[in-house]
Amino acid sequence: MFGYEDIRSLFGLDEPCGWSEEKIASLKAEYGSLPTALEDYYRLCAGREELTQNPARDYLMPADKVGMKKAEGYYVFFSENQSVSFWGIKLSDMSQDDPPVYENYGDNKWYLTCGSLAKVLTAHAYLNAVGGVLEYAPDDGYLEADAKQTEKLKSMFTLIETADSGIYMGAQFFKVNDDTFMAVMPNGDNSVIMLASASEEGFDSAAEAVYPVLGLEYDEENDDEEYC
C-alpha cells in the first residue's frame, strides 16, 4: 500500500479524504485494474480540493475525463492547469503497482517523465503546496537564481526523494525546516525558486538562509526583499 504520508502531512489529512469506493470500483471495472499507487491516492487524497480542483495549478483528472487519450493507449490522471499538457499511464501498464508516467504536450506523442507514478503524484502535491496552498511565501510568489546560486541552495537543504520525479524538466523539492519547503524549477540556465511555509516563523527562518544566497536582503518586518 502507498500511504502518501508526505501529502497527508502537507495538507493536514488526518483521515482519508478520497473518492468513493463506488467510483474507484467503476474505474477498475472499466480498465481491468488500476495501479496500486493510483488507487491508494484516489482513496486517501483525491477528495482534497487544493490537490484536485485548483484552477491555478495542475490538477487531478476527474473520473469522467481519464479516458480522453484512451485511443492513444493512455490513461490520463493529471492535467496542466491550462490543459496544454497531460500526464498519463500506458494502458498496458495499468496492472503494475507503480508504473512509469508519460507526458503529452497536446499532440499524439508521449514522453517518459518518471519511472514512478507515486513520485509524480507526490511531486505535484509539493508543487501545489509551495505554489499557493502554504500561507507564507515571497510577495511576488517566486524568486530567481543563477546556476551557481541554484547549486548552493540545493546543497543547503534535504532533497525530498519521494518527490524526485522529473516533472517540469526536473523540478526538485527540498525540505528547508519542519514546515517550510522549496521548489527548484529549471528555467534555461537559471532556476525559479519557490519558497513557502505553513508558519510565519518557519518562513522567516528559511528566508534568512535563502535570501543572502540570492543577493537579497530579507526584511522580516514587512516581508520585502531588496537587492544588496
N, C-alpha and C positions, 0 to 999 in steps of 0.2 A: 504493500500500500504506500502511496505517496501522501505524506501528511501535510505538505506545504506549510511547515511551521513558520518559515520566513514571512510568507504572505499573511498568514493569520496574525502574526505578531505585529506586522506593519499596519494592518488595518483593524486591529483590535477585535478579531473574530474569536471570541472565547468559545462559541458554539458553531457547528456547521451552518453555513449560510449559502445554500446552493439551490440548484434546480430540483424539482420534484422527482421522486423515483419513477413516476409515470413517464415524464418527459425523457429521462435517461433511458428507460426501458424501450421507449418508442424508437429512439435513435439506434440502439443496439439491434433492435429487430430489423430496422431498415438497412443497416450497413453490415449486419452479421456480427459485428463486435465493435467495441471502442477500445482504444489503447487505455491501459490502466491509468496512466498518467493523466489522461484527459477525463476519464470517468471520475476519478477522485477529485480533480479540480472542479468539475461540474457540481459534484456533491458538496464540496467543502467551501468553495469560494465564489461560485458563479452567480450568487444572488446579491453580491455586494455591488451597489450601483457605481461607485467610483472605479471599480475594476472593469465593469462590463457595459456601462451606458454613459460614459463620459465623452461628450461630443468634441471636446478639445483634445482628446488623446486617443491613442489606439484602443480598440475595444473588442471584446469577445463577440463573435458572431452569434446571433440568436439561432435557435434550433431550426427555424424555418428557412434560414439562409445558408446553412452549412453545405448544401448541395449545389451551390451556384457554379462550381467548377467541376462538377461530377463527370461531365462529358470529357474533360481533360484528364480524368483519372485521379482527382484530388478531392479531399475533404477539407474545406476551408474552416478554420477555427478562430482566426483573428484577422482584423482588418485595420489598416491605417486609417486615421480619422477622416480623411477626405476620399477614402475608397480608391486611392491611387495604387496601393499595393496590398497584397493579401499573404497570409501565412497558411500553409496547408500541409496535409499528410497524404502520402500516396495511399490510394485505396487498397493497394496490395500490401501495405504495411499496417493496416488497421488492427491486426491481431497481435501486434507487438506491444509489449508493456510500455516502452518508452522510445518510440520510433524517431527517425530523423525528421526534420522540418525543412520545408522548401518555401521559397518566396516567389511571388509573381508580381510583375510590375505593370499589369494591365493588358498584357498580350498572352499568348499561349505558351510562353517559355517560363520554366521554373528553375530556380537556382537553389542549391543546397545552402541553408542558413546554419544549421546546427545538427549535431547527431543526437540531440536530446530534447524531446518535447517538453519535459519538465523544466529544463533550464530556460527555454524560450518563454514559457508561461511565467516563471519567476522573474525573468528579466523585464517583461512587460509590466509586472506589478511594481517593481522598483522604479521603472520609468514613470509610471503614473504617480507614484508616491513623491518622487523628487520634482516632478513636473507640475504639481499643483495640489496634491492631497495633503502633504505635510505643511503645516501652517507657516512656519518661519523660513524665509528664503530671501535672497537678494531682491532689492526693489525692482530691478529690471528682469528678474526671473532667471538670468544665467550670467556667467562670466566667460571670459575668453583666455586661452593660454597658448603660448607658442610651444614648439616641440620640447625645448629644454624645461620650461615650466611644467609641462604635462608630465614628463618623466619624473621630475622632482615630486610632484603631488602624488603620483602613483606609488612612489617609494615610501611615502609617509604613512599610508593607511592600508588597511587589510582588504584585499580583493575578496569580494563575495563570490566564492566558487560556484554556488548554486545558481547564480545569475550570469555566469560567463558563457553567453550563448551565441555571440556573433551577430545579434540584431544590429541594424543601422551601422553596417560596415565595421563592427567590432566594438560597439559601445560597451563600456565596463562600469561596474558598480562597486563602490568601496564603502566600508563602514568607518566613519570618522570618530564617532563616540557612541554611547549607548543608544541615543535616539536621533542621530544625525547621519545622513548618507550623502554620497557624492556620486554623480554620474559623469563619466568622461566620454564624450562623443566625438569621434574623429570629424574634422572639418577641413579637408585639404591637408596642408602641412601643419595645421594648428588643431585646437580642440575647443569644443564648447564644454564648459564646466557647469553642472547643475548641482547646487548645494541646498539641502533642505533639512529641516529638523522638526520634531514634534514639540520641542520646547524652546523658549527664548534663551534659556541658559545654555542648552546644547548648541544652538546656532551661534551664540556669541563666542563660545569656546572654539567651535570649528572655524569661524570666520577669522579669529585671531591667529589661527595656524595657517589658513589657506591664503588669505589676502596678501600678506607680505611676499609670498612666493610669486604672486602675480603683479607685484609692484603697486599694490593698492594699500591704502590706509583705511582701516575699519574704524568707524565712529560708532561705538556702542550706544551712544545716547540717541542718535536719530537714524541709525542703520544706513547712513550714507557712506559711500566709499569715494576716495579721491586718489588720483594717481600721484605717486611720490615723485 
